[in-house]
Amino acid sequence: MTGIVKAVCISEKKGTEKHKVDQVHVRPRHGIDGDAHAGDWHRQISLLSYDKVKEFNARGAHVDHGAFGENLVVEGIDFRTLPVGCVFEVGTARLKMTQIGKECHSHCNIFKRMGECIMPHEGVFAQVEKEGDIRQGDILTVVFPREDRPFTAAVVTVSDKGARGEREDLSGPAAREILEAAGYEVVESLILPDEPAVLKTQLKRLADGRQVDLVVTSGGTGFSARDRTPEATMEVADRNAPGIAEYIRFCSMKHTNRAVLSRGVSAIRNKTLIVNLPGSPKAVRESLECILEPLEHGLGILRGTAGECGRSSY
């Protein structure tokens, strides 16, 4: 699949529209030289389909390239249909797609005039994998992810004190260490307060935008009035996957009978599995070590690279 770069845009200051330039130089762990959104993060470069902009302008938007905050405008590719993990070979550079869309925190002038903005749901983001130059007229080639690529994961610690910096987060790093040792690519680690609305927003973003295979949460699964992680998880879920949470409690009972007090759940949103873990580092380690082996097969089914279990397996 190929497209043509119709425009290359940058902005020197955040919160301003981008403007066209002849070419840009991109670097790993940085992004575009001279662009305000450069940095060592996953949204270094934004891309938007020229065809989507053309359709939007036909409805009366009349916007120039860069007005949506996009760096690359590409004709011939509907980025919204691509899976996260695609690689873009463009110019002498190589980019990797990391996220689809983003939440719009403050409505821009385009939204105020048109009642909508296409960037939040049509735009995608990428980070630089190979240094190089990109210019208008370059061919962009899409390379789809390999089926045998590592599973991706995100780790979310839910803790009021941790989010305020009053307590060191030991559970999140423990989960990350175990997952990376098992071959997972951990793309994000977050510390959130015990606020269901905040957690739901991040779970949706990780599942829908970043399309991670696995999200593990730590904390918020007990009896305290602030412990609402299971409820937030189920409110964003499409399907329940109770066996994982049940097996965690079963395994944990070997260490403490207080495992019966854990209210953690496991569920699926789109192709992302979300698993609630207890809040202590020790319990996180015990829980993950318990489920890692069967988890791989389940994630393979969600991704479409593994078959369902047959009766002969039981």
C-alpha positions in Angstrom: 0.0 0.0 0.0 1.4 3.4 -1.0 0.5 7.0 -0.9 1.9 10.4 -1.9 3.0 13.1 0.6 0.9 16.1 -0.4 2.2 18.4 2.3 4.8 18.6 5.1 3.9 20.9 8.0 5.4 22.1 11.3 4.6 24.6 14.0 7.3 26.2 16.2 4.8 26.7 19.1 2.2 24.4 20.6 -1.4 25.5 20.2 -0.8 27.1 16.8 -1.7 25.9 13.4 1.1 24.2 11.5 2.4 25.7 8.2 3.9 24.1 5.1 7.6 23.7 4.7 9.6 22.1 1.8 11.0 19.3 3.9 11.7 18.1 7.4 14.4 16.1 9.1 13.3 13.5 11.6 15.3 11.7 14.3 14.5 8.7 16.6 13.7 9.6 20.3 13.0 13.2 19.1 10.7 13.5 16.1 10.7 16.5 13.6 13.5 19.0 14.0 11.9 22.4 14.6 8.5 21.2 15.5 7.0 22.1 18.8 5.6 18.6 19.4 9.1 16.9 19.1 10.2 14.8 22.1 10.9 11.4 23.3 7.3 10.1 23.3 4.9 8.2 21.1 3.2 11.1 19.3 6.1 12.6 17.6 4.5 12.9 14.1 0.9 13.3 13.2 -0.5 12.1 9.8 -3.8 12.7 8.1 -5.4 11.5 4.9 -5.5 14.1 2.1 -8.7 12.4 0.9 -10.4 13.0 4.2 -9.3 16.6 4.2 -10.6 17.0 0.7 -14.0 15.6 1.7 -14.2 17.8 4.7 -13.4 20.9 2.6 -16.1 19.9 0.2 -18.6 20.4 3.1 -17.5 24.0 3.4 -14.5 23.8 5.8 -12.0 25.4 3.4 -8.9 24.7 5.5 -5.3 24.7 4.5 -2.7 22.0 5.1 -1.6 22.0 8.7 -4.8 23.5 10.1 -5.7 20.3 12.0 -2.2 20.2 13.5 -1.1 17.4 11.2 2.6 17.1 10.1 2.1 14.9 7.0 -0.8 15.0 4.6 -0.9 11.9 2.5 -3.0 11.1 -0.5 -4.2 7.5 -1.2 -4.1 6.1 2.3 -7.0 5.9 4.8 -4.9 5.9 8.0 -7.9 5.2 10.2 -8.3 1.7 8.8 -4.7 0.7 9.5 -3.6 -1.2 12.7 -1.3 0.3 15.2 2.2 -1.1 14.6 2.3 -0.4 10.9 5.6 0.9 9.6 5.7 3.9 7.2 8.7 4.0 4.8 8.8 7.6 3.5 11.6 9.6 2.0 14.8 8.4 3.7 13.0 7.9 7.0 11.0 5.1 8.7 8.1 5.8 11.1 6.1 3.5 13.2 2.4 4.1 13.8 1.6 4.3 17.6 -1.9 5.6 18.0 -5.2 6.3 16.2 -6.9 9.6 17.0 -6.8 11.5 20.2 -9.1 13.2 22.7 -9.9 16.8 21.8 -9.5 18.8 25.1 -10.4 22.2 23.7 -12.4 22.8 20.6 -10.5 24.5 17.8 -11.8 27.2 15.5 -12.6 24.5 12.9 -14.8 22.7 15.3 -16.5 25.9 16.3 -17.2 26.8 12.7 -18.1 23.3 11.4 -19.4 21.5 14.5 -16.7 18.8 14.1 -13.0 18.3 13.5 -11.6 15.3 11.7 -8.2 15.0 13.3 -9.5 13.4 16.6 -10.9 10.4 14.8 -9.1 10.4 11.4 -5.6 11.4 12.3 -2.9 9.0 13.5 0.4 9.3 15.2 3.8 7.8 14.7 7.3 7.9 16.2 10.6 7.9 14.3 12.4 4.6 13.9 15.0 5.7 11.4 16.5 9.1 10.9 16.0 10.8 7.5 14.3 13.5 5.4 10.7 13.8 4.3 9.5 16.2 1.6 6.4 16.9 -0.4 6.0 14.4 -3.3 7.7 11.5 -1.4 6.1 8.1 -1.7 4.9 6.7 1.6 4.8 2.9 1.8 2.8 1.0 4.4 4.4 -2.1 5.9 1.9 -4.1 7.9 2.9 -5.6 11.3 4.2 -9.2 11.4 1.9 -11.8 13.0 4.7 -13.0 15.2 5.5 -9.6 16.7 5.7 -9.3 20.5 2.5 -8.6 22.4 2.2 -5.0 23.5 1.1 -4.0 27.1 0.4 -1.1 29.2 0.7 -0.9 33.0 -1.7 1.3 35.0 -1.3 1.8 38.8 -4.4 3.2 40.5 -3.5 5.0 43.7 -4.5 8.4 45.1 -1.2 8.7 47.1 0.9 7.4 44.2 -0.7 9.9 41.8 0.0 12.7 44.3 3.6 11.6 44.7 3.1 10.7 48.3 4.0 7.1 47.9 6.5 5.4 45.6 4.9 3.1 43.0 6.5 -0.3 43.4 3.6 -2.3 41.8 3.8 -0.8 38.4 7.5 -1.4 37.9 7.1 -4.9 39.2 4.5 -5.6 36.6 6.6 -4.0 33.9 9.6 -6.0 34.8 7.7 -9.3 34.7 6.0 -8.5 31.4 9.2 -7.4 29.7 11.0 -10.5 30.9 8.2 -12.5 29.3 8.8 -10.8 26.0 6.0 -8.2 26.0 6.7 -4.7 24.7 5.4 -2.4 27.5 4.5 0.8 25.6 3.1 2.9 28.6 3.2 3.0 32.4 0.7 5.3 34.1 -0.1 6.3 37.7 -3.7 7.4 38.1 -5.8 8.5 41.1 -8.7 6.4 42.3 -11.1 8.3 40.0 -13.3 6.0 37.8 -13.8 8.6 35.1 -10.0 9.1 34.7 -9.4 5.4 34.6 -12.1 4.8 32.0 -10.7 7.5 29.8 -7.3 6.0 29.8 -8.5 2.4 29.3 -10.5 3.5 26.3 -7.4 5.4 24.9 -5.1 2.4 25.4 -7.6 -0.1 23.9 -9.0 2.0 21.0 -6.2 4.5 20.2 -3.0 2.6 21.1 -4.5 -0.8 20.4 -2.4 -2.5 23.1 -2.9 -6.3 23.4 -2.9 -6.2 27.2 -3.6 -3.7 30.0 -2.8 -4.7 33.5 -4.1 -2.4 36.4 -2.8 -2.5 39.9 -4.8 -1.3 42.9 -8.3 -0.2 43.6 -9.7 -3.8 43.9 -10.4 -3.9 47.6 -13.3 -3.0 49.8 -12.5 0.7 50.4 -15.1 3.2 49.2 -12.4 4.6 46.8 -11.7 1.2 45.3 -13.6 1.4 42.0 -11.2 -0.2 39.5 -13.4 -3.2 38.8 -16.4 -1.1 38.1 -14.5 1.3 35.8 -13.1 -1.7 33.9 -16.5 -3.3 33.4 -18.1 -0.1 32.3 -15.6 0.2 29.3 -15.7 -3.6 28.5 -17.4 -5.2 25.6 -17.1 -8.7 27.0 -16.4 -10.4 30.3 -13.4 -12.8 30.7 -14.0 -14.0 34.3 -11.8 -17.0 34.2 -8.6 -15.0 34.5 -9.7 -13.1 37.6 -11.0 -16.3 39.1 -7.7 -18.1 38.5 -5.7 -15.2 40.1 -7.8 -15.5 43.2 -7.4 -19.3 43.2 -3.6 -19.0 42.9 -3.5 -16.2 45.5 -5.3 -18.4 48.0 -2.2 -20.5 48.3 -0.4 -17.5 49.9 -3.2 -15.8 51.9 -6.9 -16.4 52.5 -7.5 -12.7 52.2 -7.4 -13.3 48.4 -11.1 -13.9 48.6 -11.5 -10.1 49.3 -10.1 -9.1 45.9 -12.8 -7.8 43.6 -10.5 -7.6 40.5 -12.1 -8.4 37.2 -10.8 -9.3 33.7 -12.5 -8.2 30.6 -12.1 -7.5 26.9 -12.6 -4.2 25.0 -12.3 -4.6 21.2 -9.0 -6.7 20.9 -7.5 -5.6 24.2 -7.6 -7.7 27.3 -7.8 -5.7 30.6 -6.8 -7.5 33.8 -7.1 -6.1 37.3 -4.3 -7.0 39.8 -4.0 -6.3 43.5 -2.1 -3.3 44.7 0.9 -4.8 46.4 4.1 -5.6 44.5 4.2 -9.1 45.9 0.6 -9.8 44.8 1.3 -8.3 41.4 4.2 -10.7 40.9 2.3 -13.7 42.2 -0.7 -12.9 40.0 1.2 -12.3 36.8 3.3 -15.4 37.2 0.1 -17.4 37.7 -1.6 -16.3 34.4 1.3 -15.6 32.0 1.2 -19.0 30.3 -2.5 -19.2 29.4 -2.6 -15.5 28.7 -0.4 -15.8 25.7 -2.9 -18.1 24.0 -5.8 -15.9 24.8 -4.0 -12.8 23.4 -3.2 -14.8 20.3 -6.9 -15.5 19.8 -7.8 -11.8 20.2 -5.1 -10.8 17.7 -6.2 -13.5 15.3 -2.9 -15.5 15.2 -4.0 -18.4 17.4 -6.9 -20.8 17.0 -9.7 -21.5 19.5 -9.2 -24.5 21.8 -10.7 -27.7 20.6 -12.4 -30.3 22.8 -9.4 -32.5 22.6 -7.5 -29.9 24.7 -9.6 -30.5 27.8 
